[in-house]
Structure formats: structure tokens, C-alpha cells
Amino acid sequence: MSAAFIAQEKEQLLDDVRQVLASTEELLDAADDGSAQGKELRRKVGEKLKVAKTKLLEAEQAVVGKAKVAAKATDQYVHDNPWKSIGIAAGVGFLLGMLVSRR
């Protein structure tokens, strides 16, 4: 698996978690029945949502940080080895062209 694929999958996971959190908040707002048990459940779920949001933000920052480090490392490698990078890109393009032409 390539680093780009992994980064894309992580970003998709973060988007999915954001959507789940937003849906849960909407559900909590709609399901408040006013009873003591309902209020306690709402409080507990609200606390869990805050923790989940905090962890999501931390994970997002970590992913962005790692992506920046990977981009800098790739940029440095390409600058240090331009001909090798061109050769690798040409080889990958050739192989992808062969695979696409088979279909």
C-alpha cells in the first residue's frame, strides 16, 4: 500500500467519524424527552461526544502533520535525485499504461 492510499483512507475515516458525531448530536437534540433518565443519558452521551471530538481533532492534526513530513521528504528526495525520480515515474507510468491497455 502506498502512503498516498493510506493518507486517503485516513482522511475518509476522519470524514466518516465527523458525520457520525454530527448525526449523534442531531439525534440527541431530537430525543430529549425531559425525564431524569433521559437527561442523564443526554449528559453522558454529550460528554462522550466531547471526548470523541477532541480525539478526532488530535488524530486529524497528527495525520496532517505526517502528511506534511512525507511531502517534505518526497520533495527533498526528488530534488536530490531528479533523474532517478524521473526514471521511477516513467516506469510506473509504463506499467500503468500496460495494465490499462489490457482491459
SULSUL-V111093 format. One record per residue. N is the residue number from 1. RES is the residue in one letter. PHI is phi in degrees with one decimal (NA if undefined). PSI is psi in degrees with one decimal (NA if undefined). BURIAL is 1 if it has 9 or more other ideal C-beta (glycine too) atoms within 8 Angstrom, else 0. Layout:
# SULSUL-V111093
N	RES	PHI	PSI	BURIAL
N	RES	PHI	PSI	BURIAL
This chain:
# SULSUL-V111093
1	M	NA	139.0	0
2	S	-86.0	160.6	0
3	A	-64.7	-34.7	0
4	A	-65.3	-40.5	0
5	F	-64.6	-43.2	0
6	I	-64.6	-42.5	1
7	A	-62.8	-39.6	1
8	Q	-65.4	-41.4	0
9	E	-65.7	-39.8	0
10	K	-63.7	-42.5	1
11	E	-63.9	-39.5	1
12	Q	-64.1	-40.7	0
13	L	-62.9	-43.4	0
14	L	-62.1	-41.3	1
15	D	-61.9	-42.7	0
16	D	-62.6	-42.6	0
17	V	-65.1	-40.2	1
18	R	-58.8	-43.2	1
19	Q	-65.5	-40.2	0
20	V	-64.1	-42.7	0
21	L	-62.4	-44.0	1
22	A	-63.2	-42.5	0
23	S	-65.0	-38.3	0
24	T	-65.6	-40.5	1
25	E	-62.7	-41.9	1
26	E	-63.2	-40.9	0
27	L	-64.2	-41.5	0
28	L	-62.4	-41.9	1
29	D	-64.0	-37.4	0
30	A	-78.8	-26.0	0
31	A	-97.4	5.8	0
32	D	-73.0	109.0	1
33	D	-96.6	-4.3	0
34	G	90.3	-9.3	0
35	S	-75.7	162.8	0
36	A	-64.1	-41.1	0
37	Q	-65.8	-40.0	0
38	G	-65.3	-39.8	1
39	K	-66.1	-41.0	1
40	E	-64.9	-42.8	0
41	L	-62.2	-42.9	0
42	R	-61.1	-41.5	1
43	R	-63.5	-46.1	0
44	K	-63.4	-46.3	0
45	V	-65.8	-37.5	1
46	G	-60.7	-41.9	1
47	E	-63.5	-44.3	0
48	K	-62.7	-37.8	0
49	L	-64.5	-39.7	1
50	K	-62.7	-43.0	0
51	V	-63.8	-42.7	0
52	A	-63.7	-41.1	1
53	K	-63.5	-42.3	1
54	T	-61.8	-45.7	0
55	K	-65.3	-35.9	0
56	L	-64.0	-44.3	1
57	L	-62.1	-41.2	0
58	E	-64.0	-43.2	0
59	A	-64.5	-40.7	1
60	E	-63.1	-43.5	1
61	Q	-63.8	-38.6	0
62	A	-65.1	-42.7	0
63	V	-63.8	-44.5	1
64	V	-63.0	-42.7	0
65	G	-61.7	-43.9	0
66	K	-67.2	-37.2	1
67	A	-65.0	-39.3	1
68	K	-65.0	-42.1	0
69	V	-63.0	-43.8	0
70	A	-64.1	-40.2	1
71	A	-65.2	-41.3	0
72	K	-65.0	-41.6	0
73	A	-64.5	-41.2	0
74	T	-65.1	-43.8	0
75	D	-61.1	-43.5	0
76	Q	-64.4	-42.0	0
77	Y	-62.4	-44.0	1
78	V	-64.2	-39.2	1
79	H	-69.0	-36.0	0
80	D	-76.8	-29.9	0
81	N	-132.3	66.6	0
82	P	-65.2	-42.2	0
83	W	-71.4	-37.2	0
84	K	-64.1	-40.8	0
85	S	-64.5	-40.8	1
86	I	-63.9	-41.3	0
87	G	-62.9	-43.8	0
88	I	-63.5	-44.8	0
89	A	-62.3	-40.7	0
90	A	-65.0	-41.5	0
91	G	-63.1	-44.4	0
92	V	-64.4	-42.0	0
93	G	-62.1	-40.6	0
94	F	-63.0	-46.7	0
95	L	-63.3	-42.4	0
96	L	-64.1	-38.6	0
97	G	-61.5	-40.5	0
98	M	-64.7	-43.8	0
99	L	-64.4	-41.7	0
100	V	-68.0	-39.0	0
101	S	-69.9	-21.1	0
102	R	-70.1	-27.5	0
103	R	-83.3	NA	0
